[in-house]
Amino acid sequence: MKKKFICVLIIMIILLSSTTYGAEDFSQETRAVLLGDFESGEIFYEYNIDAQIEIASLTKLMTYLLAMEHVDSGKVSLDDIVTISHTASRTPGSSLKLREGEELTLRTLLDSIMIVSANDSCIAIAEHISGSADAFTKLMNDKAQEIGLANTVYLNPNGYPLKNGVQNMMTTRELFELSRYVISKYPQILETTKINKMLMPSRGYDRDNTNPLLSLISNVDGLKTGFTDEAGYCLISTVEIKEDENNTKPFRLIGIVMGTKTEEIRKNVSKELLEYGLENYSYKQILNKDTSIKKIDILNAKISKVDIYPQKDLNLLVKKGEIIKQEIKLEKFLKAPLKAGDKVGQVHVLDKGGESYIIDLHTKVSVQKISLFDRIYNYFQSKKES
């Protein structure tokens, strides 16, 4: 009886000490949640992702994007010296502690908005590129429409609330699409967002990266935090999954957690969201172009069984326990002779989401037609064996 009581007590302690978030329920104490694949855009988990909500400093992804596009076009350079205006130096909220008249490179200002979420740097960048924050904000909204972010509204370049309390708005789905767009176009952003600390000894500046997951999960390298009273605590996190024995192709997860009440909840939900993805999703090699998928009989062939192969490899991102269906469809009236590489059919692969992948099948060797002599020989051999 005593042993039974101890076992029950241990189980209760484990349950009480474990996280309050269910394995597939991250909606508690959040306004919206999304987990998806960077490359394909497939969404693995979603909660309230089409509601238009405040985005706080997640705004800075668009500020970064526009600045980098102006660098690409040659209109500005990362080495440009930016003179800090009175307006920029008076910007409230998280900051690089810019001083009026101070001179910094555009590169440094861009680093600061992604590492320490510097609001003042956003204004300095906007003024350098467009002359004013308002003119730059118009470019932000134009860019949002250009790339299909129909529910996005920017009021300023940094996400800080206006005096009347209104602020920049997006849906979580659009934040996911914007994140994918920025990383695709400027992957170097991840070299910046994984830096743990922004150190500027000459200015007496020393601030940690605002992303709480950098030190908690291996290979987390981005992306952006945000907070206002209305938006709550927000985080877009990114993690790279390397190729290994359990994963046949590198890929990247993007997790988005919006509107938690505390930094601790934001950190815990974001951590569990990424860990759920890491534990449950991986690339599996469904087809290997060098591995025979089946042996088939070919009419009039000299050999009785012929190996057929997929024309190319197929790796699919699958959830643990997901069943991938395959169906082989051979060409009608297949007969020898065949040359190496001749198409003999197709394999249709169907994933759980209903997406179909069609890969041609071929032989890797020539298949000769059976001769009359071989037919006679085979006939007598079969009689002899029987």
C-alpha positions as semicolon CSV with decimal commas, in nm:
position;residue;x (nm);y (nm);z (nm)
1;M;0,000;0,000;0,000
2;K;0,288;0,229;0,092
3;K;0,463;0,160;-0,244
4;K;0,140;0,232;-0,432
5;F;0,101;0,563;-0,250
6;I;0,460;0,664;-0,332
7;C;0,407;0,582;-0,704
8;V;0,089;0,791;-0,716
9;L;0,267;1,077;-0,538
10;I;0,557;1,070;-0,788
11;I;0,315;1,077;-1,083
12;M;0,130;1,375;-0,931
13;I;0,457;1,565;-0,877
14;I;0,561;1,503;-1,239
15;L;0,224;1,622;-1,369
16;L;0,223;1,932;-1,153
17;S;0,581;2,026;-1,238
18;S;0,537;1,983;-1,613
19;T;0,450;2,271;-1,846
20;T;0,090;2,382;-1,856
21;Y;0,085;2,387;-2,234
22;G;-0,045;2,074;-2,405
23;A;0,161;1,893;-2,669
24;E;-0,054;2,037;-2,944
25;D;-0,228;2,329;-2,772
26;F;-0,031;2,653;-2,764
27;S;-0,333;2,882;-2,757
28;Q;-0,338;2,927;-2,380
29;E;-0,258;3,283;-2,275
30;T;-0,178;3,392;-2,631
31;R;-0,359;3,598;-2,894
32;A;-0,228;3,396;-3,188
33;V;0,020;3,115;-3,258
34;L;0,172;2,973;-3,575
35;L;0,434;2,708;-3,653
36;G;0,539;2,656;-4,014
37;D;0,807;2,548;-4,258
38;F;1,014;2,832;-4,404
39;E;1,080;2,679;-4,747
40;S;0,738;2,541;-4,840
41;G;0,520;2,773;-4,634
42;E;0,333;2,474;-4,493
43;I;0,167;2,556;-4,160
44;F;0,185;2,281;-3,897
45;Y;0,000;2,454;-3,614
46;E;-0,223;2,759;-3,613
47;Y;-0,443;2,951;-3,372
48;N;-0,623;3,274;-3,461
49;I;-0,372;3,352;-3,736
50;D;-0,609;3,559;-3,953
51;A;-0,710;3,810;-3,686
52;Q;-0,566;4,157;-3,743
53;I;-0,374;4,244;-3,425
54;E;-0,109;4,485;-3,298
55;I;0,244;4,379;-3,388
56;A;0,467;4,619;-3,189
57;S;0,836;4,587;-3,286
58;L;0,777;4,302;-3,528
59;T;0,725;4,605;-3,755
60;K;1,104;4,626;-3,783
61;L;1,113;4,334;-4,025
62;M;0,960;4,560;-4,288
63;T;1,195;4,845;-4,195
64;Y;1,490;4,611;-4,245
65;L;1,350;4,484;-4,575
66;L;1,302;4,831;-4,724
67;A;1,645;4,947;-4,610
68;M;1,814;4,646;-4,768
69;E;1,623;4,695;-5,093
70;H;1,749;5,054;-5,105
71;V;2,102;4,921;-5,050
72;D;2,055;4,672;-5,335
73;S;1,932;4,947;-5,567
74;G;2,239;5,159;-5,491
75;K;2,037;5,445;-5,345
76;V;2,213;5,404;-5,010
77;S;2,506;5,202;-4,877
78;L;2,553;5,006;-4,557
79;D;2,865;5,217;-4,504
80;D;2,672;5,547;-4,531
81;I;2,731;5,776;-4,236
82;V;2,396;5,871;-4,082
83;T;2,378;6,190;-3,876
84;I;2,127;6,152;-3,594
85;S;1,851;6,411;-3,588
86;H;1,683;6,569;-3,289
87;T;1,366;6,370;-3,371
88;A;1,548;6,037;-3,380
89;S;1,732;6,109;-3,055
90;R;1,401;6,181;-2,878
91;T;1,230;5,858;-2,985
92;P;1,075;5,674;-2,687
93;G;1,094;5,304;-2,606
94;S;1,378;5,056;-2,658
95;S;1,676;5,235;-2,804
96;L;2,040;5,253;-2,904
97;K;2,053;5,570;-2,692
98;L;2,123;5,785;-2,996
99;R;2,240;6,141;-2,939
100;E;2,156;6,436;-3,164
101;G;2,442;6,505;-3,406
102;E;2,600;6,166;-3,347
103;E;2,723;5,983;-3,658
104;L;2,681;5,609;-3,710
105;T;2,682;5,383;-4,014
106;L;2,360;5,257;-4,165
107;R;2,494;4,904;-4,102
108;T;2,518;4,968;-3,728
109;L;2,169;5,115;-3,715
110;L;2,026;4,813;-3,900
111;D;2,204;4,574;-3,664
112;S;2,059;4,758;-3,367
113;I;1,697;4,728;-3,480
114;M;1,731;4,350;-3,517
115;I;1,944;4,276;-3,209
116;V;1,816;4,520;-2,944
117;S;1,499;4,646;-3,119
118;A;1,613;5,007;-3,122
119;N;1,320;5,238;-3,195
120;D;1,541;5,544;-3,236
121;S;1,753;5,367;-3,499
122;C;1,438;5,302;-3,705
123;I;1,364;5,674;-3,721
124;A;1,724;5,752;-3,815
125;I;1,712;5,490;-4,093
126;A;1,379;5,619;-4,222
127;E;1,502;5,979;-4,231
128;H;1,823;5,879;-4,408
129;I;1,639;5,687;-4,680
130;S;1,320;5,891;-4,728
131;G;1,376;6,224;-4,556
132;S;1,113;6,159;-4,289
133;A;0,952;5,876;-4,095
134;D;0,615;5,953;-4,258
135;A;0,755;5,923;-4,611
136;F;0,928;5,596;-4,521
137;T;0,606;5,463;-4,366
138;K;0,427;5,518;-4,696
139;L;0,691;5,302;-4,865
140;M;0,630;5,035;-4,600
141;N;0,259;5,023;-4,678
142;D;0,324;5,022;-5,051
143;K;0,562;4,728;-5,010
144;A;0,310;4,541;-4,796
145;Q;0,050;4,570;-5,072
146;E;0,305;4,474;-5,338
147;I;0,386;4,142;-5,169
148;G;0,025;4,060;-5,087
149;L;-0,007;4,162;-4,721
150;A;-0,361;4,292;-4,759
151;N;-0,438;4,319;-4,386
152;T;-0,120;4,506;-4,293
153;V;-0,126;4,870;-4,180
154;Y;0,190;5,058;-4,082
155;L;0,174;5,392;-3,903
156;N;0,546;5,428;-3,829
157;P;0,877;5,244;-3,887
158;N;0,925;5,103;-3,536
159;G;0,587;4,985;-3,402
160;Y;0,574;5,223;-3,106
161;P;0,211;5,328;-3,034
162;L;0,099;5,673;-3,148
163;K;-0,024;5,925;-2,890
164;N;-0,384;5,815;-2,946
165;G;-0,285;5,454;-2,875
166;V;-0,326;5,317;-3,227
167;Q;-0,040;5,116;-3,369
168;N;0,077;4,898;-3,655
169;M;-0,146;4,600;-3,737
170;M;-0,100;4,268;-3,919
171;T;-0,230;3,914;-3,911
172;T;-0,006;3,636;-3,783
173;R;-0,034;3,460;-4,119
174;E;0,103;3,775;-4,285
175;L;0,385;3,795;-4,029
176;F;0,476;3,440;-4,133
177;E;0,474;3,534;-4,501
178;L;0,677;3,850;-4,437
179;S;0,932;3,652;-4,236
180;R;0,968;3,400;-4,519
181;Y;1,002;3,681;-4,774
182;V;1,272;3,864;-4,579
183;I;1,476;3,552;-4,501
184;S;1,450;3,432;-4,862
185;K;1,567;3,765;-5,003
186;Y;1,819;3,855;-4,733
187;P;1,933;3,538;-4,553
188;Q;2,215;3,740;-4,397
189;I;1,958;3,879;-4,155
190;L;2,002;3,556;-3,957
191;E;2,374;3,628;-3,913
192;T;2,266;3,946;-3,736
193;T;1,971;3,815;-3,535
194;K;2,175;3,531;-3,382
195;I;2,429;3,773;-3,229
196;N;2,392;3,745;-2,852
197;K;2,488;4,096;-2,755
198;M;2,529;4,444;-2,902
199;L;2,851;4,592;-2,771
200;M;2,969;4,945;-2,847
201;P;3,244;5,017;-2,588
202;S;3,319;5,363;-2,730
203;R;2,959;5,464;-2,653
204;G;2,934;5,269;-2,327
205;Y;2,658;5,059;-2,483
206;D;2,610;4,694;-2,382
207;R;2,274;4,520;-2,439
208;D;2,173;4,156;-2,476
209;N;1,977;4,035;-2,777
210;T;1,606;4,058;-2,694
211;N;1,541;3,701;-2,821
212;P;1,517;3,473;-2,512
213;L;1,549;3,148;-2,712
214;L;1,905;3,203;-2,839
215;S;2,051;3,047;-2,525
216;L;1,777;2,786;-2,477
217;I;1,754;2,590;-2,805
218;S;2,044;2,490;-3,030
219;N;2,048;2,645;-3,378
220;V;1,791;2,915;-3,298
221;D;1,908;3,212;-3,503
222;G;1,621;3,462;-3,517
223;L;1,415;3,649;-3,557
224;K;1,233;3,935;-3,380
225;T;1,070;4,026;-3,051
226;G;0,800;4,283;-2,982
227;F;0,607;4,437;-2,695
228;T;0,352;4,708;-2,629
229;D;0,072;4,713;-2,374
230;E;-0,185;4,642;-2,645
231;A;0,018;4,390;-2,844
232;G;0,147;4,202;-2,541
233;Y;0,473;4,009;-2,566
234;C;0,543;3,872;-2,915
235;L;0,818;3,665;-3,073
236;I;0,896;3,534;-3,419
237;S;1,153;3,259;-3,370
238;T;1,350;3,063;-3,627
239;V;1,551;2,743;-3,592
240;E;1,754;2,548;-3,846
241;I;1,728;2,168;-3,841
242;K;2,047;2,006;-3,969
243;E;2,074;1,694;-4,184
244;D;2,146;1,381;-3,978
245;E;2,044;1,015;-3,948
246;N;1,691;1,119;-3,852
247;N;1,653;1,399;-4,105
248;T;1,748;1,363;-4,471
249;K;1,739;1,732;-4,566
250;P;1,809;2,055;-4,375
251;F;1,506;2,275;-4,311
252;R;1,394;2,572;-4,104
253;L;1,100;2,618;-3,869
254;I;0,937;2,953;-3,804
255;G;0,738;2,988;-3,484
256;I;0,523;3,290;-3,400
257;V;0,373;3,361;-3,058
258;M;0,162;3,674;-3,018
259;G;0,019;3,862;-2,723
260;T;0,130;3,686;-2,406
261;K;0,094;3,871;-2,077
262;T;0,451;3,824;-1,958
263;E;0,798;3,770;-2,102
264;E;0,817;3,437;-1,919
265;I;0,500;3,306;-2,084
266;R;0,627;3,425;-2,424
267;K;0,955;3,242;-2,368
268;N;0,793;2,920;-2,246
269;V;0,528;2,897;-2,518
270;S;0,780;2,984;-2,791
271;K;1,024;2,725;-2,660
272;E;0,763;2,453;-2,644
273;L;0,630;2,545;-2,988
274;L;0,973;2,502;-3,150
275;E;1,044;2,185;-2,950
276;Y;0,714;2,041;-3,070
277;G;0,826;2,107;-3,426
278;L;1,174;1,964;-3,366
279;E;1,034;1,647;-3,210
280;N;0,755;1,583;-3,458
281;Y;0,871;1,697;-3,803
282;S;1,159;1,579;-4,019
283;Y;1,246;1,512;-4,379
284;K;1,227;1,146;-4,479
285;Q;1,359;1,001;-4,802
286;I;1,057;0,845;-4,965
287;L;1,228;0,758;-5,294
288;N;1,595;0,702;-5,376
289;K;1,698;0,717;-5,742
290;D;1,962;0,451;-5,675
291;T;1,731;0,207;-5,494
292;S;1,502;-0,024;-5,691
293;I;1,138;0,040;-5,611
294;K;1,013;-0,286;-5,762
295;K;1,099;-0,581;-5,986
296;I;0,865;-0,621;-6,281
297;D;0,803;-0,869;-6,563
298;I;0,849;-0,731;-6,913
299;L;0,697;-0,912;-7,209
300;N;0,952;-1,084;-7,436
301;A;1,242;-0,994;-7,203
302;K;1,548;-1,217;-7,186
303;I;1,561;-1,178;-6,806
304;S;1,260;-1,270;-6,599
305;K;1,262;-0,979;-6,351
306;V;1,375;-0,622;-6,418
307;D;1,454;-0,363;-6,148
308;I;1,292;-0,025;-6,196
309;Y;1,407;0,298;-6,031
310;P;1,267;0,647;-5,958
311;Q;1,410;0,911;-6,189
312;K;1,498;1,131;-5,891
313;D;1,508;1,134;-5,512
314;L;1,202;1,244;-5,318
315;N;1,237;1,381;-4,965
316;L;0,919;1,490;-4,786
317;L;0,869;1,682;-4,465
318;V;0,649;1,452;-4,260
319;K;0,503;1,443;-3,913
320;K;0,599;1,159;-3,684
321;G;0,362;0,867;-3,747
322;E;0,237;1,006;-4,080
323;I;0,174;0,742;-4,346
324;I;0,293;0,819;-4,700
325;K;0,105;0,624;-4,968
326;Q;0,264;0,509;-5,293
327;E;0,105;0,373;-5,610
328;I;0,300;0,239;-5,907
329;K;0,145;0,279;-6,252
330;L;0,327;0,096;-6,531
331;E;0,315;0,184;-6,899
332;K;0,070;-0,026;-7,100
333;F;0,206;-0,298;-7,332
334;L;0,560;-0,287;-7,195
335;K;0,784;-0,521;-7,390
336;A;1,148;-0,575;-7,476
337;P;1,375;-0,448;-7,608
338;L;1,429;-0,143;-7,380
339;K;1,727;0,090;-7,354
340;A;1,876;0,189;-7,019
341;G;1,683;0,493;-6,898
342;D;1,363;0,416;-7,087
343;K;1,048;0,520;-6,900
344;V;0,845;0,223;-6,780
345;G;0,586;0,400;-6,564
346;Q;0,532;0,640;-6,277
347;V;0,510;0,628;-5,900
348;H;0,241;0,845;-5,740
349;V;0,322;0,951;-5,381
350;L;0,042;1,099;-5,170
351;D;0,108;1,272;-4,840
352;K;-0,136;1,309;-4,552
353;G;-0,233;1,658;-4,665
354;G;-0,348;1,520;-5,000
355;E;-0,062;1,660;-5,208
356;S;0,050;1,430;-5,487
357;Y;0,403;1,387;-5,621
358;I;0,452;1,205;-5,953
359;I;0,795;1,064;-6,037
360;D;0,884;0,877;-6,357
361;L;1,020;0,523;-6,331
362;H;1,289;0,382;-6,558
363;T;1,528;0,091;-6,602
364;K;1,900;0,134;-6,539
365;V;2,007;-0,142;-6,777
366;S;1,914;-0,239;-7,127
367;V;1,652;-0,513;-7,149
368;Q;1,713;-0,743;-7,441
369;K;1,442;-0,928;-7,629
370;I;1,441;-1,300;-7,569
371;S;1,559;-1,508;-7,864
372;L;1,394;-1,824;-7,997
373;F;1,688;-2,028;-7,871
374;D;1,646;-1,885;-7,519
375;R;1,274;-1,962;-7,528
376;I;1,341;-2,325;-7,616
377;Y;1,616;-2,351;-7,356
378;N;1,396;-2,201;-7,082
379;Y;1,112;-2,432;-7,175
380;F;1,320;-2,748;-7,137
381;Q;1,480;-2,615;-6,819
382;S;1,141;-2,564;-6,663
383;K;1,037;-2,918;-6,767
384;K;1,355;-3,061;-6,621
385;E;1,308;-2,878;-6,288
386;S;0,946;-2,985;-6,262
